[in-house]
Amino acid sequence: MSTLRYGVIGCGMMGQEHLRNIALLPDAEVAAIHEPDAAMRAAASALAPGARLAASLADVVTDPGVDCLLIASPNDCHLPQLEEIARLRALPVLVEKPLFTDPADAGRLAALRAGYGAPIWVAMEYRYMPPVARLLAGAEAATGGVRMLSIREHRFPFLTKVGDWNRFNARTGGTLVEKCCHFFDLMRLVAGPRRPLRVMASGGQAVNHLDEVYEGRRSDIWDHAYVIVEFEEGFRAMLELCMFAEGSTYQEEISAVGAAGKIECLVPGPGRFWPDHLGPAPVPRVIVSPRDRSGAVTIDVPVEAALLAAGDHNGATYHQHMGFRDLCLGRRSAAEVGMLDGWWAVALGMAAQEAAARGVVVDLGARDYAPPV
């Protein structure tokens, strides 16, 4: 094929970010869109004026002019929609995180993974942020082998979404799934073959959403947490999340440490939230600090202005789509972030939710957190 034609399912805030990034891809276009909400549908149509507005998911999937699919619907829709696609026409899919929201769905995922006839790529944008990618690429050399990983995200509260679906654990999977599956994915990526063993956590609702009530239901989504994950061979990873810290200069600060030294990256939040009176937004950075105290080296990792303007993820969505595009065009053999990666990211988030809610250490082996095969 000369042009990759996307069918898009769900065009809310994140779906529209995908539309802006697809528009930047070489030889790619959006052929069809299904979005139930009228306002979001109109916004999506303005971003992709050549796309046909489809009446249903099935209308998109069975369109012969569609080569691949993007799912950017609310979290609890992802797995049912993948199952419907599997029944209709197995096309390559880029599905937004999280892959699923209910701990009881492991069997459904196993069946989908075994029977789906095309690649499924789970959208884990944080892997593709240029400063994070630079850290991942340089971690082994800088540290001599990572032994400790620390991730801190200090950011703005959850934004308003259609139907307020992101205010409830039942639809999102909980904050440690909805927001933090990205970070558990990064932990596993750095840990390599070392398997996660135990999860400890503390979290809750401290500042945000305390008085929010929607159709008689009070919001139960958390706004802060600490999580520690222990892996095999003594590798340890920690997450600190605060969603009432939008005054921070950098939104994500990630540090990896080993016997030879430390490498860290500093990632600013979305540029559209940076106050004009503070001048230019901060530049992403990577800092390498050798243990021999020869001196830290700071490397600026600027992101192209067009990529920053296309979304809130520091250019990551574009780079992710380039990989997915190569997969669809046969230039790579498998999804870089497959269903097993998506499953583990959610499973660790669910274990962290349980650990914090019950005040326990979740032993992944004792709880049979074996991945679906």
C-alpha positions in Angstrom: 0.0 0.0 0.0 1.3 3.5 -0.7 -0.8 5.2 2.0 -1.8 3.7 5.4 -5.5 4.4 6.1 -6.6 4.5 9.7 -10.0 3.8 11.1 -10.4 5.6 14.4 -12.7 4.5 17.2 -13.1 7.2 19.9 -12.1 10.8 19.3 -12.2 12.5 22.7 -9.1 14.4 24.0 -6.6 11.6 23.4 -8.2 10.5 20.2 -7.8 14.0 18.8 -4.1 14.0 19.8 -3.8 10.9 17.7 -5.5 12.6 14.8 -3.1 15.5 14.9 -0.1 13.2 15.0 -1.4 10.9 12.2 -1.7 14.1 10.1 2.1 14.6 10.5 3.0 11.0 9.4 4.3 10.5 5.9 1.9 8.6 3.6 -0.9 8.1 6.2 -4.4 9.4 6.6 -7.6 8.9 8.5 -10.2 7.2 6.4 -13.1 6.7 8.9 -14.0 7.8 12.4 -16.6 6.5 14.9 -17.3 8.9 17.8 -20.7 8.8 19.6 -20.4 12.3 21.2 -21.6 15.1 18.9 -19.1 17.7 20.1 -16.1 15.4 20.0 -17.3 14.2 16.6 -17.3 17.7 15.2 -13.9 18.4 16.6 -12.5 15.2 15.1 -14.0 16.0 11.7 -12.3 19.4 11.8 -9.0 17.7 12.4 -9.5 15.0 9.7 -11.9 16.6 7.2 -11.3 13.9 4.7 -12.5 11.1 7.0 -15.9 9.5 6.7 -18.0 9.7 9.9 -19.1 6.2 10.6 -22.3 5.2 12.5 -20.7 2.3 14.5 -17.5 0.5 15.2 -18.6 -2.2 12.8 -19.0 0.4 10.1 -15.3 1.4 10.5 -13.9 -2.1 10.8 -15.7 -3.5 7.7 -14.8 -0.5 5.6 -12.6 -1.8 2.8 -10.8 1.5 2.7 -9.5 1.0 6.2 -6.1 -0.7 6.7 -5.6 -0.4 10.4 -7.4 0.7 13.6 -6.8 3.1 16.5 -8.9 2.6 19.6 -9.0 5.7 21.9 -12.3 5.2 23.6 -12.9 5.2 27.4 -10.9 2.5 29.3 -13.6 0.0 29.9 -14.5 -0.1 26.2 -11.1 -1.3 25.0 -11.4 -5.1 25.6 -15.0 -5.4 24.4 -14.2 -3.4 21.3 -11.1 -5.6 20.6 -13.3 -8.7 20.9 -15.9 -7.2 18.5 -13.1 -6.4 16.0 -11.8 -9.9 16.3 -15.3 -11.2 15.3 -15.6 -8.8 12.3 -12.2 -8.4 10.7 -8.8 -8.8 12.4 -6.9 -5.6 11.4 -3.7 -4.3 13.0 -4.7 -2.3 16.0 -3.1 0.5 18.1 -5.2 0.4 21.3 -4.8 3.1 24.0 -3.8 2.0 27.5 -5.0 0.5 29.7 -5.7 -2.8 27.8 -8.4 -3.8 30.3 -9.9 -2.6 33.6 -11.3 -5.7 35.4 -9.0 -8.3 37.1 -11.4 -11.0 36.1 -10.7 -10.5 32.4 -7.4 -12.5 32.1 -9.2 -15.4 30.4 -10.7 -13.1 27.8 -7.3 -11.6 27.1 -5.8 -15.0 26.7 -8.4 -16.0 24.2 -8.0 -12.7 22.3 -4.2 -13.1 22.2 -4.4 -16.7 21.0 -7.0 -16.1 18.3 -6.4 -12.6 16.9 -5.0 -12.8 13.4 -3.2 -9.4 13.3 -0.8 -7.4 15.5 -2.2 -5.5 18.5 0.1 -2.7 19.8 -0.8 -1.2 23.2 -0.2 2.5 23.3 2.4 3.2 26.0 3.4 6.7 25.0 5.9 7.4 27.8 8.4 4.9 26.3 8.6 7.2 23.3 9.1 10.6 25.0 12.5 11.6 23.6 14.1 12.2 27.0 12.7 9.0 28.4 13.9 7.1 25.3 17.3 8.7 25.8 17.4 7.5 29.4 16.3 4.0 28.4 19.0 3.8 25.7 21.8 5.0 28.0 20.8 3.4 31.3 23.0 0.3 31.0 26.2 2.2 30.1 25.6 5.0 32.7 24.8 2.7 35.6 26.7 -0.5 34.9 23.4 -2.2 35.3 20.3 -0.6 36.9 19.6 -1.7 40.5 17.1 1.0 41.5 14.6 2.9 39.4 12.6 5.9 40.8 9.8 7.6 38.9 8.2 10.8 40.2 5.2 12.4 38.5 4.0 15.7 39.9 1.2 17.0 37.6 -2.2 18.6 37.1 -5.5 16.9 38.2 -7.5 14.6 35.9 -9.0 16.7 33.1 -12.7 16.7 32.3 -13.8 13.9 29.9 -17.0 13.1 28.1 -19.6 11.8 30.5 -17.0 12.2 33.4 -16.0 8.6 32.9 -12.5 9.2 34.3 -13.9 10.2 37.7 -14.7 6.6 38.7 -12.6 3.5 39.5 -15.1 1.2 37.9 -14.6 2.7 34.4 -10.9 3.6 34.6 -9.5 0.6 36.6 -8.4 3.2 39.3 -5.7 5.8 39.2 -2.9 3.4 39.5 -4.1 1.6 36.4 -5.5 4.6 34.4 -2.7 7.0 35.0 0.2 4.8 36.2 0.2 1.8 33.9 2.7 3.8 31.8 5.1 3.8 34.7 4.8 0.1 35.5 5.5 -0.5 31.8 8.7 1.5 32.2 9.7 -0.5 35.3 9.4 -3.8 33.5 11.2 -2.3 30.5 14.2 -1.3 32.7 14.0 -4.6 34.7 14.4 -6.7 31.6 13.9 -10.4 32.2 13.6 -9.9 35.9 10.0 -10.8 37.0 8.0 -8.6 39.4 7.5 -10.4 42.7 5.8 -8.1 45.3 4.0 -4.8 45.3 3.6 -2.3 48.2 1.6 0.9 48.0 -0.1 3.7 49.8 -2.5 6.1 48.1 -5.9 7.8 48.2 -7.9 10.9 47.5 -6.4 13.9 49.4 -7.2 17.2 47.5 -8.9 16.6 44.1 -12.5 15.5 43.4 -13.5 15.4 47.1 -16.8 17.2 46.5 -17.5 16.0 42.9 -20.8 14.2 42.4 -22.0 13.0 39.0 -25.6 11.7 38.7 -25.7 11.0 42.4 -22.4 9.2 42.5 -19.4 10.6 44.3 -16.0 10.5 42.5 -13.7 7.9 44.0 -10.6 8.4 41.8 -7.4 8.8 43.7 -5.0 11.8 43.4 -1.8 10.6 45.0 0.2 7.5 45.8 3.5 5.8 46.6 4.2 2.4 45.1 7.2 0.1 45.5 7.7 -2.9 43.2 10.3 -5.6 44.0 11.6 -7.7 41.1 13.8 -10.7 40.9 17.5 -10.4 41.7 16.9 -7.5 44.1 15.9 -4.9 41.4 13.6 -2.4 43.0 11.4 0.3 41.5 9.4 3.1 43.1 6.7 5.5 41.9 5.6 8.8 43.5 2.5 10.3 42.1 0.9 13.6 43.0 -1.9 15.1 40.9 -2.1 18.4 42.7 1.3 19.7 41.8 0.8 21.5 38.5 3.2 24.3 39.6 6.1 22.0 39.1 8.8 23.0 36.6 9.1 19.3 35.4 6.2 16.9 35.4 8.2 13.6 35.3 11.6 13.0 36.9 13.0 9.5 36.3 16.2 8.2 37.9 18.0 4.9 37.3 21.0 4.1 39.6 23.6 1.3 39.5 27.0 0.5 40.7 28.7 2.8 38.2 26.5 5.8 38.4 23.1 7.4 37.8 21.2 8.6 34.8 18.0 10.7 35.1 15.6 12.6 32.9 13.5 15.6 33.4 10.3 15.9 31.4 8.1 19.0 31.3 4.4 18.8 31.2 2.2 19.8 28.3 3.3 23.1 26.8 -0.3 24.4 26.6 -0.4 24.6 30.5 2.9 26.5 30.9 2.2 30.1 32.0 3.3 32.7 29.4 4.5 35.0 32.1 7.2 32.5 33.1 8.8 32.7 29.7 9.7 29.7 27.5 8.7 26.3 28.7 11.5 24.2 30.2 13.6 22.0 27.9 13.6 18.2 28.6 17.0 17.0 30.0 19.0 13.9 30.6 21.6 14.1 33.4 24.4 11.5 33.7 26.2 11.4 37.1 29.1 8.9 37.3 29.8 7.4 40.7 33.5 8.4 40.5 32.4 12.0 40.9 34.1 13.1 37.7 31.2 15.4 37.2 27.6 15.2 36.0 26.9 15.8 32.3 23.6 17.5 31.4 22.2 16.9 27.9 19.3 19.0 26.6 16.8 16.9 24.6 14.7 19.4 22.7 11.5 18.2 21.0 10.4 19.5 17.6 7.9 22.3 17.9 5.4 20.6 15.6 5.4 17.5 17.7 4.9 19.5 20.9 2.0 21.3 19.3 0.4 18.0 18.2 -0.2 16.7 21.8 0.5 16.6 25.5 3.1 13.8 25.5 6.3 15.5 24.5 6.4 14.1 21.0 5.9 10.5 22.1 2.6 9.9 20.2 4.2 10.7 16.9 7.2 8.4 17.5 4.8 5.7 18.6 2.8 6.0 15.4 5.9 5.8 13.3 6.6 2.4 14.9 3.1 1.3 14.4 3.1 2.5 10.8 6.3 0.5 10.1 4.5 -2.6 11.6 1.5 -2.1 9.4 3.7 -1.7 6.3 5.7 -4.9 7.0 8.9 -3.1 8.0 8.9 -4.7 11.4 7.8 -8.2 12.4 5.9 -7.6 15.7 4.4 -4.9 17.9 7.0 -3.3 20.1 4.4 -3.1 23.0 2.4 -6.2 22.7 -0.6 -7.6 24.6 1.7 -9.2 27.2 3.3 -5.9 28.0 -0.2 -4.3 28.2 -1.4 -7.0 30.5 1.6 -6.6 32.9 1.2 -2.8 33.0 -2.4 -3.2 34.1 -1.7 -6.2 36.5 0.9 -4.2 38.4 -1.5 -1.2 38.6 -4.2 -3.4 40.0 -1.9 -5.0 42.5 -0.9 -1.5 43.6 -4.5 -0.5 43.9 -5.2 -3.5 46.1 -2.1 -3.1 48.2 -3.0 0.5 49.0 -6.7 -0.1 49.5 -6.2 -3.1 51.9 -2.9 -2.0 53.5 -1.1 -5.3 52.5 1.9 -6.4 50.5 0.6 -8.2 47.3 2.7 -11.3 46.6 2.3 -11.7 42.8 3.3 -15.4 43.0 0.9 -16.2 45.8 -1.9 -14.4 44.0 -1.3 -16.2 40.7 -0.5 -13.1 38.7 0.7 -15.4 35.9 0.3 -13.6 32.5 -2.2 -15.0 30.0 -0.6 -17.1 27.4 
